Amino acid sequence: MIPIITVEDEMKRIKKPWSPKVIARVNDQVIRLAMFKGTYPMHKHDNEDELFQVIQGKITIQLESNQKIELQQGEMAVIPKGMKHSPNSDLTSYVLMFEPATLTSTGD
Amino acid sequence: MIPIITVEDEMKRIKKPWSPKVIARVNDQVIRLAMFKGTYPMHKHDNEDELFQVIQGKITIQLESNQKIELQQGEMAVIPKGMKHSPNSDLTSYVLMFEPATLTSTGD
């Protein structure tokens, strides 16, 4: 039987920020749901693009050289591999991230 | 500059059903947005899983042997490679699909 993933239900199971939970696998990619609250340190992924899709709330992603993108509910953006980024959410936001199953952060 | 993809804006640009539009690329995957209305024929993808995320509306995906899954707004499901499926939407629905950039349907 094919499992149905209800994002809102998964959101309720997440109790702390910056702890993504894999909610689906598709090919060699995973879809992870995370609570964003506060600021996650600047980092990059050398070999993988990372897509952010805001499900609830509003986030900013700080890039280098003072560039910053703002994403609200229903918006998404892809951070290309190798690009340093630091996600932030003043309030509690929920974000889906699409990335290879093998992704690991390389902190700075 | 990183483009921000606003799903609702992309929805407005889609005028006919079953004509997915690539709205983002992440690694070797594409994210396609489609209007679902009516029934798409039973088919399968031999080598690729396909994720369906309902953005607006309600769809059913008919599987073989009379199994059927129903997905509403905020729900998603992964159809594994090789599994025959026929999506349907009585009303107009909008669905994001995540799949390899190389995916082609193999009709039945």
Backbone of each chain as ProteinMPNN parsed JSONL, in Angstrom:
{"seq_chain_A": "MIPIITVEDEMKRIKKPWSPKVIARVNDQVIRLAMFKGTYPMHKHDNEDELFQVIQGKITIQLESNQKIELQQGEMAVIPKGMKHSPNSDLTSYVLMFEPATLTSTGD", "coords_chain_A": {"N_chain_A": [[0.846, -1.203, 0.0], [0.461, 2.234, -0.711], [1.884, 4.769, 1.165], [0.273, 7.669, 2.463], [1.314, 10.922, 2.833], [0.83, 13.338, 5.14], [1.419, 16.583, 5.39], [0.83, 18.443, 7.373], [0.257, 16.861, 9.604], [2.75, 15.728, 10.009], [4.16, 17.989, 10.695], [3.224, 18.483, 13.252], [4.519, 16.614, 14.719], [7.039, 17.458, 15.02], [9.224, 18.801, 17.245], [11.37, 20.399, 17.821], [13.564, 22.983, 16.571], [15.55, 23.026, 13.525], [15.991, 20.316, 13.106], [15.722, 18.272, 10.884], [13.324, 16.021, 9.52], [13.037, 13.072, 7.713], [10.491, 12.697, 5.45], [9.703, 11.583, 3.111], [10.897, 9.519, 0.442], [12.261, 9.668, -2.746], [13.395, 8.324, -5.571], [16.843, 8.87, -5.579], [16.664, 10.853, -3.769], [15.765, 12.705, -0.813], [12.954, 13.934, 1.021], [12.721, 16.312, 3.335], [11.364, 17.513, 6.34], [11.384, 20.397, 8.281], [11.42, 22.333, 11.283], [11.975, 25.731, 11.379], [13.539, 28.058, 13.341], [14.879, 30.898, 14.645], [18.363, 31.226, 13.922], [20.3, 29.416, 11.612], [23.625, 28.314, 11.302], [25.916, 29.724, 8.871], [26.679, 27.779, 6.071], [27.679, 25.317, 3.614], [26.948, 23.132, 0.819], [28.91, 21.024, -0.848], [28.443, 19.458, -3.104], [25.763, 19.272, -3.69], [22.686, 20.648, -4.725], [20.128, 22.423, -2.952], [16.765, 22.473, -2.217], [14.387, 24.693, -0.917], [11.189, 24.784, 0.398], [8.643, 26.686, 1.563], [6.3, 25.851, 3.9], [4.8, 26.769, 6.011], [4.779, 29.934, 7.532], [7.55, 32.206, 7.425], [10.674, 32.689, 6.006], [14.118, 33.73, 5.968], [16.957, 33.55, 3.858], [20.163, 33.964, 4.295], [22.732, 34.975, 2.21], [26.095, 35.031, 0.919], [27.987, 38.074, 0.935], [26.071, 39.892, 1.776], [23.712, 39.46, 0.386], [20.298, 38.481, 0.429], [17.587, 36.295, 0.632], [14.053, 36.169, 0.762], [11.507, 34.097, 1.795], [8.184, 33.187, 1.628], [5.238, 31.432, 2.776], [4.305, 29.024, 0.409], [6.239, 29.66, -1.352], [9.362, 28.948, -3.01], [12.873, 28.155, -3.285], [16.008, 27.416, -4.833], [19.066, 26.616, -3.554], [22.109, 26.699, -4.986], [24.643, 24.135, -5.311], [27.59, 24.486, -3.412], [27.178, 27.091, -2.689], [27.297, 29.345, -0.062], [25.118, 29.548, 2.714], [22.755, 30.748, 5.114], [20.085, 29.942, 6.875], [17.217, 31.544, 8.312], [14.631, 32.159, 10.693], [12.396, 34.277, 12.159], [9.957, 33.905, 13.52], [8.252, 30.79, 14.236], [8.693, 28.593, 11.647], [7.832, 26.258, 9.03], [9.425, 24.061, 6.865], [9.914, 22.427, 3.793], [12.536, 20.46, 2.529], [14.415, 19.51, -0.25], [16.668, 17.19, -1.248], [19.68, 15.326, -2.054], [19.815, 11.955, -0.834], [22.207, 11.491, 0.307], [23.214, 13.803, 1.343], [25.327, 15.829, 3.317], [26.074, 18.345, 5.675], [28.668, 20.743, 5.303], [30.188, 22.411, 7.531], [31.286, 25.723, 8.311]], "CA_chain_A": [[0.0, 0.0, 0.0], [1.223, 3.489, -0.819], [1.588, 5.666, 2.284], [-0.079, 9.057, 2.198], [2.044, 11.776, 3.769], [0.095, 14.578, 5.415], [2.484, 17.455, 5.889], [0.396, 19.076, 8.619], [0.445, 15.88, 10.681], [4.194, 15.605, 10.25], [4.576, 19.215, 11.391], [2.882, 18.383, 14.674], [5.45, 15.681, 15.371], [8.364, 18.081, 15.128], [9.195, 19.567, 18.494], [12.482, 21.342, 17.968], [14.043, 23.525, 15.292], [16.794, 22.587, 12.87], [16.131, 18.853, 13.206], [14.888, 17.799, 9.788], [12.833, 14.641, 9.558], [12.734, 12.556, 6.372], [9.091, 12.294, 5.36], [9.506, 10.812, 1.876], [12.057, 9.237, -0.396], [11.892, 9.547, -4.152], [14.65, 8.039, -6.262], [17.954, 8.985, -4.632], [16.47, 12.089, -3.029], [14.87, 12.674, 0.333], [12.209, 15.141, 1.335], [12.834, 16.483, 4.772], [10.562, 18.596, 6.912], [12.063, 20.95, 9.46], [11.02, 23.586, 11.906], [13.01, 26.765, 11.393], [13.311, 29.112, 14.332], [16.204, 31.427, 14.943], [19.326, 31.264, 12.815], [21.188, 28.274, 11.425], [24.905, 28.906, 10.884], [26.35, 29.725, 7.477], [27.313, 26.523, 5.658], [27.45, 25.021, 2.192], [26.98, 21.734, 0.4], [29.825, 21.103, -1.992], [28.037, 18.684, -4.285], [24.316, 19.118, -3.827], [21.722, 21.737, -4.626], [19.149, 22.205, -1.884], [15.548, 23.246, -2.445], [13.592, 25.05, 0.26], [9.787, 25.117, 0.112], [8.05, 27.113, 2.836], [4.952, 25.315, 4.101], [4.123, 27.685, 6.945], [5.678, 30.918, 8.109], [8.353, 33.063, 6.543], [12.092, 32.536, 6.332], [15.099, 34.402, 5.119], [18.193, 32.799, 3.67], [21.271, 34.903, 4.127], [23.801, 34.479, 1.359], [27.308, 35.82, 1.127], [28.021, 39.47, 0.447], [24.865, 40.603, 2.203], [22.492, 39.087, -0.338], [19.368, 37.785, 1.316], [16.304, 36.032, -0.011], [12.953, 36.025, 1.704], [10.546, 33.124, 1.26], [6.967, 33.027, 2.411], [4.418, 30.257, 2.504], [3.996, 28.842, -1.009], [7.392, 30.048, -2.179], [10.514, 28.052, -2.914], [14.102, 28.58, -3.958], [17.062, 26.4, -4.863], [20.422, 27.09, -3.278], [23.004, 25.826, -5.76], [25.769, 23.545, -4.598], [28.768, 25.339, -3.243], [26.842, 28.444, -2.25], [27.113, 29.452, 1.382], [23.793, 30.068, 3.08], [22.39, 30.691, 6.533], [18.636, 30.15, 7.002], [16.74, 32.196, 9.529], [13.194, 32.424, 10.817], [12.136, 34.964, 13.424], [8.904, 33.115, 14.148], [8.369, 29.377, 13.915], [8.289, 28.254, 10.286], [8.027, 24.863, 8.634], [10.025, 24.101, 5.532], [10.328, 21.183, 3.146], [13.816, 20.535, 1.831], [14.633, 18.414, -1.185], [18.105, 17.075, -1.432], [20.088, 13.929, -2.184], [19.814, 11.171, 0.4], [23.579, 11.441, 0.818], [23.693, 15.136, 1.719], [25.786, 16.19, 4.655], [26.527, 19.732, 5.725], [30.063, 21.002, 5.623], [30.15, 23.675, 8.266], [32.342, 26.679, 7.997]], "C_chain_A": [[0.88, 1.251, 0.0], [0.892, 4.383, 0.382], [1.239, 7.074, 1.807], [0.579, 9.912, 3.274], [1.268, 13.084, 3.919], [1.046, 15.534, 6.106], [2.099, 18.066, 7.235], [0.556, 18.13, 9.817], [1.928, 15.748, 11.033], [4.724, 16.825, 11.009], [4.337, 19.102, 12.891], [3.858, 17.495, 15.434], [6.82, 16.293, 15.591], [8.363, 19.06, 16.288], [10.322, 20.566, 18.612], [13.026, 21.773, 16.614], [15.331, 22.872, 14.821], [17.056, 21.099, 13.062], [15.269, 18.207, 12.128], [14.534, 16.317, 9.934], [12.519, 14.22, 8.121], [11.286, 12.109, 6.336], [8.795, 11.544, 4.064], [10.848, 10.589, 1.191], [11.57, 9.075, -1.822], [13.192, 9.461, -4.941], [15.794, 8.154, -5.258], [17.851, 10.252, -3.803], [15.611, 11.834, -1.788], [14.152, 14.009, 0.453], [12.171, 15.234, 2.833], [12.0, 17.676, 5.195], [11.267, 19.089, 8.161], [11.32, 22.162, 9.99], [12.214, 24.538, 11.85], [12.634, 27.771, 12.47], [14.663, 29.611, 14.811], [17.08, 31.341, 13.704], [20.173, 29.998, 12.795], [22.505, 28.804, 10.835], [25.147, 28.806, 9.374], [27.055, 28.398, 7.17], [27.093, 26.353, 4.162], [27.466, 23.519, 1.977], [27.777, 21.703, -0.892], [29.253, 20.49, -3.26], [26.547, 18.631, -4.534], [23.603, 20.462, -3.78], [20.744, 21.393, -3.503], [17.941, 23.1, -2.151], [14.816, 23.468, -1.135], [12.187, 25.417, -0.194], [9.11, 25.451, 1.439], [6.593, 26.656, 2.902], [4.148, 26.235, 5.01], [5.148, 28.655, 7.488], [6.419, 31.712, 7.05], [9.805, 32.939, 6.966], [12.925, 33.498, 5.489], [16.295, 33.459, 4.987], [19.275, 33.824, 3.346], [22.322, 34.251, 3.242], [25.046, 35.312, 1.635], [27.113, 37.229, 0.589], [26.681, 40.163, 0.635], [23.63, 40.374, 1.34], [21.604, 38.273, 0.581], [18.103, 37.504, 0.518], [15.267, 35.751, 1.065], [11.928, 35.108, 1.06], [9.362, 33.011, 2.202], [6.283, 31.713, 2.043], [4.068, 30.187, 1.014], [5.131, 29.246, -1.94], [8.531, 29.052, -1.981], [11.711, 28.657, -3.636], [15.114, 27.451, -3.859], [18.393, 27.077, -4.578], [21.391, 26.162, -4.007], [24.146, 25.279, -4.904], [26.927, 24.526, -4.525], [28.47, 26.731, -2.72], [26.592, 28.473, -0.739], [25.766, 30.082, 1.69], [23.543, 29.841, 4.564], [20.897, 30.984, 6.656], [18.283, 30.762, 8.349], [15.223, 32.277, 9.51], [12.954, 33.077, 12.166], [11.046, 34.241, 14.201], [9.164, 31.642, 13.841], [7.85, 29.137, 12.501], [8.536, 26.77, 10.044], [8.394, 24.832, 7.16], [10.289, 22.679, 5.048], [11.638, 21.428, 2.41], [13.991, 19.298, 0.969], [16.109, 18.35, -1.482], [18.48, 15.6, -1.55], [20.115, 13.235, -0.827], [21.18, 11.202, 1.072], [24.058, 12.748, 1.413], [24.18, 15.226, 3.167], [26.278, 17.624, 4.602], [28.028, 19.774, 5.937], [30.12, 22.386, 6.234], [31.357, 24.528, 7.943], [33.106, 27.013, 9.255]], "O_chain_A": [[1.923, 1.288, 0.652], [-0.274, 4.717, 0.59], [1.84, 7.594, 0.868], [0.423, 9.66, 4.469], [1.078, 13.829, 2.958], [1.432, 15.327, 7.256], [2.936, 18.193, 8.129], [0.944, 18.554, 10.905], [2.3, 15.668, 12.204], [5.616, 16.71, 11.85], [5.145, 19.564, 13.697], [4.001, 17.616, 16.651], [7.665, 15.711, 16.271], [7.597, 20.024, 16.308], [10.245, 21.491, 19.42], [12.959, 21.027, 15.637], [16.08, 22.267, 15.587], [18.206, 20.674, 13.169], [14.208, 17.657, 12.424], [15.327, 15.498, 10.4], [11.818, 14.931, 7.4], [10.888, 11.235, 7.107], [7.735, 10.931, 3.939], [11.791, 11.366, 1.344], [10.565, 8.407, -2.066], [13.982, 10.405, -4.973], [15.709, 7.575, -4.175], [18.833, 10.682, -3.199], [14.838, 10.878, -1.73], [14.659, 15.057, 0.051], [11.656, 14.35, 3.517], [11.939, 18.699, 4.512], [11.696, 18.295, 8.998], [10.684, 22.908, 9.245], [13.327, 24.176, 12.233], [11.511, 28.274, 12.487], [15.483, 28.844, 15.316], [16.588, 31.379, 12.577], [20.695, 29.566, 13.823], [22.479, 29.663, 9.953], [24.635, 27.908, 8.706], [27.922, 27.957, 7.926], [26.403, 27.151, 3.528], [27.926, 22.748, 2.819], [27.373, 22.281, -1.901], [29.545, 20.95, -4.364], [26.106, 18.004, -5.497], [23.874, 21.299, -2.919], [20.559, 20.226, -3.155], [18.07, 24.317, -2.292], [14.647, 22.542, -0.341], [12.014, 26.265, -1.07], [9.015, 24.604, 2.328], [5.769, 27.029, 2.067], [2.955, 26.449, 4.795], [6.252, 28.261, 7.862], [5.952, 31.861, 5.921], [10.129, 33.069, 8.147], [12.488, 33.998, 4.452], [16.595, 32.678, 5.89], [19.289, 34.447, 2.285], [22.749, 33.123, 3.49], [25.035, 36.195, 2.493], [26.156, 37.505, -0.135], [26.22, 40.914, -0.225], [22.607, 41.029, 1.542], [22.078, 37.485, 1.4], [17.604, 38.378, -0.191], [15.559, 35.183, 2.117], [11.529, 35.318, -0.085], [9.512, 32.773, 3.401], [6.698, 30.998, 1.131], [3.597, 31.164, 0.432], [4.999, 29.182, -3.162], [8.647, 28.406, -0.939], [11.574, 29.545, -4.478], [15.084, 26.642, -2.932], [18.794, 28.002, -5.284], [21.483, 24.978, -3.684], [24.552, 25.884, -3.911], [27.193, 25.285, -5.458], [29.382, 27.471, -2.349], [25.774, 27.715, -0.217], [25.33, 31.02, 1.022], [24.039, 28.893, 5.173], [20.481, 32.138, 6.554], [18.942, 30.535, 9.364], [14.608, 32.44, 8.456], [13.273, 32.497, 13.203], [11.19, 33.993, 15.398], [10.188, 31.299, 13.251], [6.697, 29.446, 12.197], [9.321, 26.122, 10.737], [7.766, 25.484, 6.326], [10.811, 21.841, 5.783], [11.825, 22.456, 1.76], [13.741, 18.177, 1.412], [16.721, 19.328, -1.912], [17.692, 14.725, -1.191], [20.403, 13.856, 0.197], [21.29, 10.963, 2.275], [25.171, 12.823, 1.932], [23.525, 14.757, 4.098], [26.834, 18.061, 3.595], [28.591, 18.95, 6.658], [30.101, 23.397, 5.532], [32.331, 24.056, 7.356], [34.046, 27.807, 9.213]]}, "seq_chain_B": "MIPIITVEDEMKRIKKPWSPKVIARVNDQVIRLAMFKGTYPMHKHDNEDELFQVIQGKITIQLESNQKIELQQGEMAVIPKGMKHSPNSDLTSYVLMFEPATLTSTGD", "coords_chain_B": {"N_chain_B": [[21.796, 35.957, -8.864], [19.366, 34.409, -6.789], [16.524, 32.838, -7.984], [13.17, 33.326, -6.866], [10.545, 31.155, -6.477], [7.194, 31.331, -6.901], [4.566, 29.49, -6.146], [1.845, 29.869, -6.509], [1.714, 31.922, -8.395], [2.831, 30.602, -10.562], [0.866, 28.711, -10.991], [-1.166, 30.224, -12.084], [-0.294, 30.623, -14.613], [-0.695, 28.34, -15.951], [-2.674, 26.861, -18.277], [-3.897, 24.633, -19.307], [-4.85, 21.212, -18.665], [-2.756, 18.418, -17.578], [-0.291, 19.138, -18.611], [2.566, 19.428, -17.663], [4.739, 21.841, -16.182], [8.075, 22.709, -15.865], [9.236, 24.022, -12.917], [11.335, 24.241, -11.225], [14.723, 23.19, -10.8], [16.662, 20.775, -9.23], [19.569, 19.377, -8.356], [19.745, 16.361, -10.127], [17.081, 16.332, -10.555], [13.742, 17.356, -11.445], [11.218, 19.759, -10.675], [7.961, 19.774, -11.273], [5.016, 21.477, -12.183], [1.607, 20.904, -12.463], [-1.672, 21.165, -13.894], [-4.34, 19.215, -12.936], [-7.051, 17.652, -14.331], [-9.843, 15.788, -14.94], [-9.066, 12.568, -16.292], [-5.956, 10.943, -16.439], [-4.321, 8.67, -18.578], [-3.656, 5.233, -17.608], [-0.353, 4.419, -16.755], [3.205, 3.772, -16.544], [6.417, 4.287, -14.956], [9.425, 3.016, -15.703], [11.887, 3.228, -14.419], [11.891, 5.223, -12.534], [10.859, 6.671, -9.487], [7.97, 8.607, -8.592], [6.915, 11.563, -7.19], [3.986, 12.973, -5.891], [2.578, 15.998, -4.968], [-0.055, 17.613, -3.605], [-1.132, 20.784, -4.266], [-3.349, 22.385, -4.561], [-6.759, 21.547, -4.396], [-8.022, 18.23, -5.024], [-7.034, 14.98, -5.611], [-7.26, 11.725, -7.152], [-5.405, 8.714, -7.327], [-5.422, 6.116, -9.33], [-4.585, 2.803, -8.904], [-3.306, -0.435, -9.89], [-5.45, -3.322, -9.804], [-7.71, -2.283, -8.601], [-6.977, -0.74, -6.407], [-6.799, 2.441, -4.872], [-5.647, 5.688, -4.298], [-6.236, 8.633, -2.42], [-5.611, 12.021, -2.504], [-5.372, 15.037, -0.842], [-5.142, 18.646, -0.672], [-2.025, 19.558, 0.64], [-1.179, 17.027, 1.046], [0.891, 14.229, 0.168], [2.306, 11.669, -1.957], [4.333, 8.892, -2.933], [4.762, 7.302, -5.922], [6.058, 4.266, -6.608], [8.749, 3.298, -8.832], [7.894, 1.49, -11.761], [5.314, 0.912, -11.01], [2.04, 0.822, -12.091], [-0.121, 3.564, -12.756], [-2.856, 5.847, -12.655], [-3.691, 9.028, -12.707], [-6.298, 11.16, -11.479], [-8.615, 13.878, -11.454], [-11.537, 15.269, -10.402], [-12.448, 17.898, -10.112], [-10.685, 20.967, -10.865], [-7.361, 20.631, -10.126], [-4.143, 21.356, -8.652], [-0.853, 20.252, -8.87], [2.307, 19.409, -7.591], [5.067, 17.71, -8.954], [7.763, 15.567, -8.406], [10.586, 14.417, -9.886], [13.04, 12.535, -11.774], [15.065, 14.422, -14.043], [15.182, 13.174, -16.424], [12.923, 11.748, -16.83], [10.537, 9.871, -18.659], [7.31, 9.019, -19.782], [6.068, 5.706, -20.078], [3.73, 4.613, -21.889], [0.809, 2.495, -21.793]], "CA_chain_B": [[20.664, 36.073, -7.919], [18.573, 33.187, -6.67], [15.108, 33.107, -8.271], [12.147, 32.857, -5.931], [9.452, 30.544, -7.223], [5.93, 31.463, -6.189], [3.77, 28.425, -6.77], [0.538, 30.405, -6.914], [1.898, 32.636, -9.664], [3.034, 29.597, -11.616], [-0.446, 28.089, -11.252], [-1.975, 31.106, -12.948], [0.234, 30.569, -15.98], [-1.021, 27.036, -16.545], [-4.009, 27.02, -18.847], [-4.536, 23.366, -19.685], [-4.462, 20.093, -17.801], [-1.829, 17.366, -18.008], [0.844, 19.729, -19.336], [3.439, 19.882, -16.57], [5.74, 22.873, -16.46], [9.209, 22.651, -14.932], [9.365, 25.295, -12.202], [12.621, 24.27, -10.519], [15.645, 22.067, -10.968], [17.507, 20.586, -8.05], [20.407, 18.238, -8.685], [19.298, 15.801, -11.399], [15.628, 16.219, -10.488], [12.954, 18.54, -11.77], [9.95, 19.94, -9.996], [7.014, 20.163, -12.305], [3.694, 21.853, -11.704], [0.606, 20.573, -13.477], [-3.097, 21.157, -13.617], [-4.995, 17.916, -13.14], [-8.508, 17.741, -14.497], [-10.206, 14.603, -15.701], [-8.295, 11.35, -16.029], [-4.778, 10.681, -17.271], [-4.327, 7.213, -18.774], [-2.776, 4.349, -16.841], [0.99, 4.316, -17.324], [4.214, 3.534, -15.51], [7.783, 4.731, -15.212], [10.174, 1.804, -15.376], [13.104, 3.431, -13.63], [11.841, 6.401, -11.673], [9.755, 6.986, -8.588], [7.353, 9.909, -8.888], [6.217, 12.104, -6.03], [2.879, 13.898, -6.141], [2.231, 16.854, -3.825], [-1.226, 18.388, -4.007], [-1.065, 22.183, -3.837], [-4.736, 22.861, -4.477], [-7.718, 20.597, -4.928], [-8.065, 16.856, -4.518], [-6.853, 14.046, -6.722], [-7.141, 10.305, -6.848], [-4.483, 7.989, -8.199], [-5.891, 4.735, -9.473], [-3.512, 1.833, -9.101], [-3.858, -1.672, -10.425], [-6.27, -4.16, -8.925], [-8.73, -1.472, -7.929], [-6.468, 0.113, -5.331], [-6.914, 3.849, -5.236], [-5.291, 6.596, -3.211], [-6.846, 9.945, -2.527], [-4.699, 13.026, -1.954], [-5.909, 16.384, -0.763], [-4.186, 19.733, -0.458], [-1.123, 19.331, 1.761], [-0.812, 15.605, 1.128], [1.755, 13.755, -0.909], [2.563, 10.232, -2.017], [5.344, 8.5, -3.911], [4.458, 6.108, -6.716], [7.365, 3.663, -6.902], [9.008, 2.934, -10.218], [7.314, 0.228, -12.215], [3.92, 0.744, -10.597], [1.085, 1.484, -12.976], [-0.975, 4.521, -12.062], [-3.69, 6.72, -13.488], [-4.185, 10.143, -11.886], [-7.611, 11.718, -11.815], [-9.157, 14.949, -10.625], [-12.867, 15.648, -10.891], [-12.377, 19.346, -10.262], [-9.347, 21.401, -11.259], [-6.379, 20.573, -9.043], [-2.763, 21.69, -9.021], [-0.014, 19.236, -8.247], [3.746, 19.401, -7.849], [5.632, 16.379, -9.153], [9.213, 15.541, -8.281], [11.024, 13.25, -10.62], [14.305, 12.796, -12.453], [14.982, 15.27, -15.24], [15.17, 12.288, -17.588], [11.727, 10.894, -16.854], [9.558, 9.837, -19.749], [6.256, 8.04, -19.53], [5.93, 4.585, -20.999], [2.294, 4.334, -21.905], [0.426, 1.082, -21.788]], "C_chain_B": [[19.836, 34.794, -7.939], [17.108, 33.509, -7.005], [14.193, 32.551, -7.179], [10.965, 32.366, -6.752], [8.19, 30.634, -6.375], [4.925, 30.534, -6.861], [2.436, 28.968, -7.269], [0.64, 31.18, -8.23], [2.064, 31.657, -10.82], [1.718, 28.915, -11.99], [-1.249, 28.912, -12.243], [-1.536, 31.02, -14.403], [-0.143, 29.272, -16.691], [-2.47, 27.042, -16.99], [-4.68, 25.695, -19.195], [-3.991, 22.206, -18.848], [-3.433, 19.166, -18.459], [-0.711, 17.918, -18.88], [1.824, 20.299, -18.32], [4.469, 20.9, -17.054], [6.844, 22.761, -15.41], [9.333, 24.006, -14.24], [10.658, 25.372, -11.388], [13.433, 23.032, -10.877], [16.499, 21.978, -9.722], [18.254, 19.269, -8.247], [19.943, 17.664, -10.022], [17.773, 15.625, -11.441], [14.968, 17.505, -10.985], [11.7, 18.546, -10.923], [9.011, 20.517, -11.02], [5.67, 20.453, -11.662], [2.703, 21.551, -12.816], [-0.793, 20.828, -12.954], [-3.61, 19.744, -13.902], [-6.487, 18.174, -13.297], [-8.937, 16.622, -15.426], [-9.27, 13.459, -15.356], [-7.122, 11.24, -16.997], [-4.645, 9.166, -17.391], [-3.338, 6.469, -17.865], [-1.422, 4.248, -17.539], [1.956, 3.978, -16.195], [5.539, 4.125, -15.94], [8.7, 3.6, -14.756], [11.282, 2.036, -14.368], [13.031, 4.549, -12.617], [10.617, 6.387, -10.757], [9.221, 8.37, -8.964], [6.586, 10.37, -7.656], [5.153, 13.108, -6.468], [2.594, 14.681, -4.859], [1.078, 17.761, -4.263], [-1.149, 19.785, -3.388], [-2.462, 22.762, -3.664], [-5.647, 21.815, -5.08], [-7.617, 19.229, -4.285], [-7.941, 15.927, -5.709], [-6.997, 12.617, -6.223], [-6.102, 9.727, -7.803], [-4.929, 6.532, -8.182], [-4.678, 3.852, -9.708], [-4.125, 0.575, -9.695], [-4.705, -2.368, -9.363], [-7.167, -3.335, -8.012], [-8.261, -0.73, -6.692], [-6.498, 1.565, -5.801], [-6.457, 4.688, -4.059], [-5.862, 7.975, -3.501], [-5.926, 10.935, -1.841], [-5.357, 14.393, -1.99], [-4.774, 17.394, -0.62], [-3.33, 19.46, 0.785], [-0.721, 17.881, 1.941], [0.068, 15.233, -0.06], [1.897, 12.241, -0.845], [3.586, 9.973, -3.109], [4.86, 7.234, -4.619], [5.798, 5.473, -7.103], [7.512, 3.322, -8.388], [8.379, 1.585, -10.547], [5.857, 0.038, -11.857], [2.988, 1.525, -11.531], [0.162, 2.388, -12.177], [-1.691, 5.41, -13.058], [-4.249, 7.823, -12.599], [-5.516, 10.679, -12.406], [-7.917, 12.901, -10.902], [-10.503, 15.366, -11.2], [-12.939, 17.157, -11.111], [-10.98, 19.702, -10.771], [-8.434, 21.375, -10.04], [-5.005, 20.956, -9.585], [-1.82, 20.833, -8.183], [1.443, 19.479, -8.607], [4.208, 17.957, -7.985], [7.146, 16.469, -9.115], [9.702, 14.267, -8.933], [12.333, 13.556, -11.324], [14.09, 13.615, -13.716], [14.807, 14.427, -16.492], [13.867, 11.543, -17.77], [10.91, 11.01, -18.133], [8.535, 8.775, -19.413], [6.37, 6.896, -20.528], [4.479, 4.156, -20.941], [2.026, 2.845, -22.015], [-0.442, 0.752, -22.985]], "O_chain_B": [[19.638, 34.183, -8.989], [16.514, 34.375, -6.362], [14.414, 31.463, -6.647], [10.453, 33.078, -7.616], [8.126, 30.086, -5.274], [4.495, 30.765, -7.992], [1.956, 28.57, -8.331], [-0.251, 31.097, -9.076], [1.518, 31.853, -11.905], [1.485, 28.585, -13.153], [-1.922, 28.375, -13.122], [-2.312, 31.311, -15.313], [0.07, 29.132, -17.895], [-3.381, 27.208, -16.179], [-5.899, 25.641, -19.36], [-2.847, 22.218, -18.394], [-3.264, 19.131, -19.677], [-0.236, 17.236, -19.788], [1.902, 21.515, -18.14], [4.987, 20.823, -18.168], [6.57, 22.724, -14.211], [9.514, 25.026, -14.904], [11.034, 26.445, -10.916], [12.89, 21.978, -11.21], [16.998, 22.986, -9.221], [17.654, 18.196, -8.297], [19.763, 18.425, -10.973], [17.247, 14.867, -12.257], [15.557, 18.585, -10.948], [11.189, 17.504, -10.513], [9.232, 21.601, -11.561], [5.243, 19.772, -10.729], [2.933, 21.899, -13.974], [-1.068, 20.727, -11.758], [-3.349, 19.165, -14.957], [-7.099, 18.847, -12.468], [-8.459, 16.517, -16.556], [-8.743, 13.395, -14.245], [-7.272, 11.419, -18.206], [-4.838, 8.452, -16.407], [-2.329, 7.021, -17.425], [-1.346, 4.025, -18.747], [1.563, 3.909, -15.03], [5.761, 4.423, -17.114], [8.747, 3.267, -13.572], [11.588, 1.16, -13.559], [14.004, 4.806, -11.908], [9.496, 6.127, -11.193], [9.92, 9.185, -9.566], [5.72, 9.66, -7.145], [5.401, 13.974, -7.307], [2.393, 14.094, -3.796], [1.225, 18.571, -5.178], [-1.108, 19.945, -2.169], [-2.721, 23.53, -2.737], [-5.356, 21.259, -6.139], [-7.18, 19.093, -3.142], [-8.659, 16.07, -6.699], [-6.873, 12.34, -5.03], [-5.944, 10.19, -8.932], [-4.827, 5.83, -7.177], [-3.857, 4.112, -10.588], [-5.324, 0.53, -9.97], [-4.661, -2.026, -8.181], [-7.354, -3.64, -6.834], [-9.081, -0.14, -5.989], [-6.255, 1.866, -6.97], [-6.849, 4.416, -2.924], [-5.957, 8.415, -4.647], [-5.506, 10.706, -0.707], [-5.835, 14.844, -3.031], [-3.607, 17.031, -0.469], [-3.861, 19.164, 1.856], [-0.003, 17.542, 2.882], [-0.004, 15.835, -1.132], [1.642, 11.619, 0.186], [3.694, 10.727, -4.077], [4.584, 6.22, -3.977], [6.58, 6.072, -7.841], [6.529, 3.092, -9.093], [8.341, 0.673, -9.721], [5.219, -0.896, -12.343], [3.143, 2.731, -11.724], [-0.279, 2.044, -11.081], [-1.196, 5.683, -14.151], [-5.176, 7.587, -11.823], [-5.804, 10.65, -13.603], [-7.529, 12.921, -9.733], [-10.59, 15.77, -12.359], [-13.418, 17.632, -12.141], [-10.186, 18.812, -11.074], [-8.714, 22.029, -9.036], [-4.741, 20.893, -10.786], [-1.969, 20.709, -6.967], [1.779, 19.721, -9.767], [3.788, 17.087, -7.222], [7.736, 17.357, -9.73], [9.28, 13.169, -8.571], [12.702, 14.723, -11.458], [13.055, 13.507, -14.373], [14.33, 14.924, -17.513], [13.701, 10.795, -18.734], [10.634, 12.107, -18.618], [8.867, 7.747, -18.824], [6.73, 7.105, -21.687], [4.066, 3.422, -20.042], [2.924, 2.052, -22.296], [-0.86, -0.395, -23.147]]}, "name": "protein", "num_of_chains": 2, "seq": "MIPIITVEDEMKRIKKPWSPKVIARVNDQVIRLAMFKGTYPMHKHDNEDELFQVIQGKITIQLESNQKIELQQGEMAVIPKGMKHSPNSDLTSYVLMFEPATLTSTGDMIPIITVEDEMKRIKKPWSPKVIARVNDQVIRLAMFKGTYPMHKHDNEDELFQVIQGKITIQLESNQKIELQQGEMAVIPKGMKHSPNSDLTSYVLMFEPATLTSTGD"}
